[in-house]
Amino acid sequence: MILKDKVAIVTGSGRGLGKAIALALAKEGAKLVLMSRTEKELRSVIKETGLPESRVAIMAGDISKESDARRISELALSRFGTVDILVNNAGVIGPIAPTKEVKPGDWINNINVNIIGTFLCTRMLLPVMIGKRHGKIINIAGSGEKPLPNFSAYASSKSAVIRFTETLAQEVEEYGIDVNAVAPGGISTKMTEEIFESVKPLDKNDTEKYRKVLKSGGVPLEVPASLVVFLASEESNGVSGKILSAVHDDWKNFGKKKGELKETDMYTMRRISPDLLERLRLKKEVK
Ligand SMILES: NC(=O)c1ccc[n+]([C@@H]2O[C@H](COP(=O)([O-])OP(=O)(O)OC[C@H]3O[C@@H](n4cnc5c(N)ncnc54)[C@H](OP(=O)(O)O)[C@@H]3O)[C@@H](O)[C@H]2O)c1
């Protein structure tokens, strides 16, 4: 068990990817603090983890509210005395529509949940992690690397999550805290169903893409969940400020090439290194 007795908060853990992450962390020995707005779902996740009540706590709350973000951190500290791992997973997809048509309130709500919520939970926990000079913060991103017509709030908020990750990683490096973002790939969850239902009137390619994910089951949830376990464990110490694709990146070997990773812009929002630019320039000259 590589996370024995580590204390982990997972937001949005009532279903979908958050639930899979909670189950994977529990399997590796972590104590859990689970949160979403739907208490019933959280209760059924407790059952699935098989953990006794002494090793898991739940809280129904909304991460976009400062008071709830504070409460989740207080709950973890009062129940378990510390926090080692924070997984900022809770997220919403909508509104799904061209920007010229979206309701401003819906757009703002997405930003409030996806990036403000990530910031609030992180902000509440940072003093604890700084105090112990150790911590792992894992932000679930996705769709941050390219434009996504009809999903402008989601694409903007997830891009912000990535840059927040990179920026915070530099701020807290001296305290031994690693901060990374995960792109899980196309997974089949309630969020994916929501996309499929909404894209019908939009682009046909979008409809096809999400139909395929729903039909095939998409990327198994265990794949991004195991990347989260890696990033939460000591094996990834020193890997920080990166955006990692659960499906496409060679993260299983990252433990061996930490020094190399630090020097490169690969696995960052730019993903273009001076080296790569040089190689592209030379290739052009040869032609
Ligand atoms: N589905 C995909 O293909 C995909 C791809 C890339 C990235 N992602 C990301 O993966 C993460 C998980 O998504 P999912 O696909 O598992 O979606 P999901 O099945 O809809 O689960 C989302 C979870 O977040 C919770 N949540 C939503 N708003 C919340 C709030 N304001 N406060 C607290 N909890 C909240 C939900 O519970 P309540 O509604 O009960 O609060 C639920 O537990 C998200 O960050 C998403 O952006 C998903």
The ligand as an SDF file (V2000), in Angstrom:
LIG
                    3D

 48 52  0  0  0  0  0  0  0  0999 V2000
  -16.2860   13.2990  -18.4210 N   0  0  0  0  0  0  0  0  0  0  0  0
  -15.1730   13.5400  -19.1450 C   0  0  0  0  0  0  0  0  0  0  0  0
  -15.0030   13.0380  -20.2680 O   0  0  0  0  0  0  0  0  0  0  0  0
  -14.0930   14.4300  -18.5720 C   0  0  0  0  0  0  0  0  0  0  0  0
  -12.9900   14.7320  -19.3970 C   0  0  0  0  0  0  0  0  0  0  0  0
  -11.9900   15.5560  -18.8910 C   0  0  0  0  0  0  0  0  0  0  0  0
  -12.0890   16.0440  -17.5930 C   0  0  0  0  0  0  0  0  0  0  0  0
  -13.1630   15.7460  -16.8150 N   0  0  0  0  0  0  0  0  0  0  0  0
  -13.1940   16.2980  -15.4540 C   0  0  0  0  0  0  0  0  0  0  0  0
  -13.2670   15.2350  -14.4970 O   0  0  0  0  0  0  0  0  0  0  0  0
  -13.8940   15.7250  -13.3110 C   0  0  0  0  0  0  0  0  0  0  0  0
  -14.9970   14.7650  -12.9060 C   0  0  0  0  0  0  0  0  0  0  0  0
  -15.9920   14.7650  -13.9110 O   0  0  0  0  0  0  0  0  0  0  0  0
  -16.9770   13.5400  -14.1800 P   0  0  0  0  0  0  0  0  0  0  0  0
  -16.9080   13.2720  -15.6220 O   0  0  0  0  0  0  0  0  0  0  0  0
  -16.7310   12.4710  -13.2000 O   0  0  0  0  0  0  0  0  0  0  0  0
  -18.3890   14.2690  -13.9250 O   0  0  0  0  0  0  0  0  0  0  0  0
  -19.6400   13.8890  -13.0220 P   0  0  0  0  0  0  0  0  0  0  0  0
  -19.9470   12.4530  -13.1260 O   0  0  0  0  0  0  0  0  0  0  0  0
  -20.7000   14.8720  -13.3620 O   0  0  0  0  0  0  0  0  0  0  0  0
  -19.1140   14.1590  -11.5340 O   0  0  0  0  0  0  0  0  0  0  0  0
  -18.8580   15.4570  -11.0610 C   0  0  0  0  0  0  0  0  0  0  0  0
  -18.7390   15.4320   -9.5490 C   0  0  0  0  0  0  0  0  0  0  0  0
  -18.5150   16.7800   -9.0970 O   0  0  0  0  0  0  0  0  0  0  0  0
  -19.5210   17.1250   -8.1260 C   0  0  0  0  0  0  0  0  0  0  0  0
  -19.7800   18.5600   -8.1650 N   0  0  0  0  0  0  0  0  0  0  0  0
  -20.2320   19.2990   -9.2090 C   0  0  0  0  0  0  0  0  0  0  0  0
  -20.3590   20.5900   -8.8240 N   0  0  0  0  0  0  0  0  0  0  0  0
  -19.9670   20.6600   -7.5280 C   0  0  0  0  0  0  0  0  0  0  0  0
  -19.8780   21.7250   -6.5840 C   0  0  0  0  0  0  0  0  0  0  0  0
  -20.2400   22.9780   -6.8980 N   0  0  0  0  0  0  0  0  0  0  0  0
  -19.4350   21.4470   -5.3330 N   0  0  0  0  0  0  0  0  0  0  0  0
  -19.0880   20.1760   -4.9840 C   0  0  0  0  0  0  0  0  0  0  0  0
  -19.1560   19.1350   -5.8370 N   0  0  0  0  0  0  0  0  0  0  0  0
  -19.5890   19.3840   -7.0920 C   0  0  0  0  0  0  0  0  0  0  0  0
  -20.7210   16.2780   -8.5280 C   0  0  0  0  0  0  0  0  0  0  0  0
  -21.6380   16.0590   -7.4670 O   0  0  0  0  0  0  0  0  0  0  0  0
  -22.9130   16.9930   -7.1710 P   0  0  0  0  0  0  0  0  0  0  0  0
  -23.5180   17.3500   -8.4880 O   0  0  0  0  0  0  0  0  0  0  0  0
  -23.7480   16.1240   -6.2980 O   0  0  0  0  0  0  0  0  0  0  0  0
  -22.3540   18.1700   -6.4440 O   0  0  0  0  0  0  0  0  0  0  0  0
  -20.0280   14.9560   -8.8860 C   0  0  0  0  0  0  0  0  0  0  0  0
  -19.7320   14.2210   -7.7230 O   0  0  0  0  0  0  0  0  0  0  0  0
  -14.3940   17.1230  -13.6340 C   0  0  0  0  0  0  0  0  0  0  0  0
  -13.4850   18.0980  -13.1440 O   0  0  0  0  0  0  0  0  0  0  0  0
  -14.4100   17.1420  -15.1560 C   0  0  0  0  0  0  0  0  0  0  0  0
  -14.2920   18.4380  -15.6820 O   0  0  0  0  0  0  0  0  0  0  0  0
  -14.1650   14.9330  -17.2620 C   0  0  0  0  0  0  0  0  0  0  0  0
  1  2  1  0
  2  3  2  0
  2  4  1  0
  4  5  1  0
  4 48  2  0
  5  6  2  0
  6  7  1  0
  7  8  2  0
  8  9  1  0
  8 48  1  0
  9 10  1  0
  9 46  1  0
 10 11  1  0
 11 12  1  0
 11 44  1  0
 12 13  1  0
 13 14  1  0
 14 15  2  0
 14 16  1  0
 14 17  1  0
 17 18  1  0
 18 19  2  0
 18 20  1  0
 18 21  1  0
 21 22  1  0
 22 23  1  0
 23 24  1  0
 23 42  1  0
 24 25  1  0
 25 26  1  0
 25 36  1  0
 26 27  1  0
 26 35  1  0
 27 28  2  0
 28 29  1  0
 29 30  1  0
 29 35  2  0
 30 31  1  0
 30 32  2  0
 32 33  1  0
 33 34  2  0
 34 35  1  0
 36 37  1  0
 36 42  1  0
 37 38  1  0
 38 39  2  0
 38 40  1  0
 38 41  1  0
 42 43  1  0
 44 45  1  0
 44 46  1  0
 46 47  1  0
M  CHG  2   8   1  16  -1
M  END
$$$$
